[in-house]
């Protein structure tokens, strides 16, 4: 995995976020798998086969600028997320716009499973604060 060379703090942050993402994704998939023992082995196999690709994809995502005031960078994030969702077979992808000016759109998609008994929702925001705390937005 090739990360863009940045200061040690940023590179460390990216590695930690990758590890956290992999752990959270793995926990979610394992939780789902434990609830449905029939598919347990298939999910574990998928995780083991794809974890490198998942981490690399996440590292590419982390390389995109995501500062809240950078509308061009946020649009690149939106495009990356929607492309990733399409590649994974997620349908009905929508970008509901915010009512507040300068706020990036939400990214919405569905994975419809016939006869599903539960609905699972994942949420994450993709805009962030600058690395330098002196440039952070003031609290409301």
C-alpha positions in Angstrom: 0.0 0.0 0.0 1.5 3.3 -1.0 0.5 6.3 1.1 1.3 9.8 0.0 4.4 10.9 2.0 3.2 13.4 4.5 4.3 14.5 8.0 4.6 11.6 10.4 1.5 12.7 12.3 -0.7 12.5 9.2 0.8 9.1 8.1 0.3 7.8 11.7 -3.3 9.1 11.7 -4.0 7.4 8.4 -2.6 4.1 9.6 -4.7 4.3 12.8 -7.9 5.2 10.9 -7.2 2.2 8.5 -6.9 -0.1 11.5 -10.0 1.2 13.2 -12.0 1.0 9.9 -10.8 -2.6 9.4 -11.7 -3.5 13.0 -15.1 -1.9 12.8 -15.9 -3.5 9.5 -14.7 -6.8 10.7 -16.8 -6.6 13.9 -19.9 -5.6 11.9 -19.5 -8.4 9.5 -18.7 -10.9 12.2 -21.7 -9.8 14.2 -24.0 -10.3 11.2 -22.3 -13.6 10.6 -22.8 -14.9 14.1 -26.5 -14.1 13.9 -26.7 -16.3 10.8 -24.5 -19.3 11.3 -25.3 -20.6 7.8 -23.3 -17.8 6.3 -20.7 -17.5 9.1 -17.9 -19.3 7.2 -18.6 -17.4 4.0 -18.3 -14.0 5.7 -15.1 -15.0 7.5 -13.7 -16.2 4.2 -14.7 -12.9 2.5 -13.0 -10.8 5.2 -9.8 -12.8 5.0 -9.7 -12.6 1.2 -10.6 -8.9 1.0 -9.1 -7.2 4.0 -6.0 -6.1 2.1 -8.2 -4.6 -0.7 -10.5 -3.0 1.9 -7.6 -1.3 3.7 -6.0 -0.1 0.3 -9.4 1.3 -0.8 -9.8 3.1 2.6 -6.2 4.5 2.3 -7.0 5.9 -1.1 -10.1 7.5 0.4 -8.1 9.0 3.2 -5.7 10.6 0.7 -8.5 12.9 -0.6 -8.7 16.3 1.0 -11.8 16.5 3.2 -11.6 19.9 4.9 -15.1 21.2 5.4 -14.5 24.4 3.5 -12.9 22.7 0.5 -15.9 22.1 -1.8 -13.8 20.7 -4.6 -12.2 18.2 -2.2 -15.5 17.2 -0.7 -16.9 16.7 -4.2 -14.0 14.3 -4.9 -15.0 12.5 -1.7 -18.6 12.3 -2.8 -17.6 10.9 -6.2 -15.2 8.3 -4.6 -17.9 7.1 -2.2 -20.6 6.8 -4.9 -18.2 5.0 -7.2 -17.2 2.6 -4.4 -20.9 2.0 -3.6 -21.7 1.2 -7.2 -18.7 -1.2 -7.4 -20.1 -3.1 -4.4 -23.6 -3.4 -5.9 -25.3 -0.8 -3.8 -28.4 0.5 -5.6 -30.6 3.6 -5.4 -27.6 5.8 -4.8 -28.8 9.4 -4.1 -27.1 12.6 -3.0 -29.7 14.5 -1.0 -28.5 18.1 -0.7 -28.3 20.0 2.5 -30.5 23.0 3.2 -27.5 24.9 4.5 -25.2 26.5 2.0 -21.7 25.0 1.7 -22.7 21.7 3.4 -21.8 18.6 1.4 -24.6 16.3 0.3 -25.4 13.1 2.2 -24.6 9.9 0.2 -27.4 7.4 0.4 -27.7 3.9 -1.0 -29.6 0.6 -0.5 -28.8 -3.1 -0.3 -32.2 -4.7 -0.5 -32.3 -8.3 0.8 -35.5 -10.3 0.1 -37.2 -11.5 3.3 -34.8 -9.5 5.6 -36.0 -9.2 9.1 -33.8 -6.3 10.1 -32.6 -3.0 8.6 -29.0 -1.9 9.2 -27.9 1.7 8.7 -24.3 2.8 8.5 -23.5 6.5 9.0 -20.3 8.4 8.7 -19.6 12.0 7.7 -16.8 12.7 5.3 -16.0 16.3 5.9 -13.5 17.2 8.5 -11.5 19.8 10.2 -8.0 20.9 9.2 -5.0 19.1 10.7 -3.8 22.3 12.3 -6.1 23.0 15.4 -5.6 26.8 14.9 -7.6 26.5 11.7 -10.5 24.6 13.3 -14.0 26.1 13.1 -15.2 27.7 16.3 -17.9 25.8 18.2 -21.4 26.9 17.8 
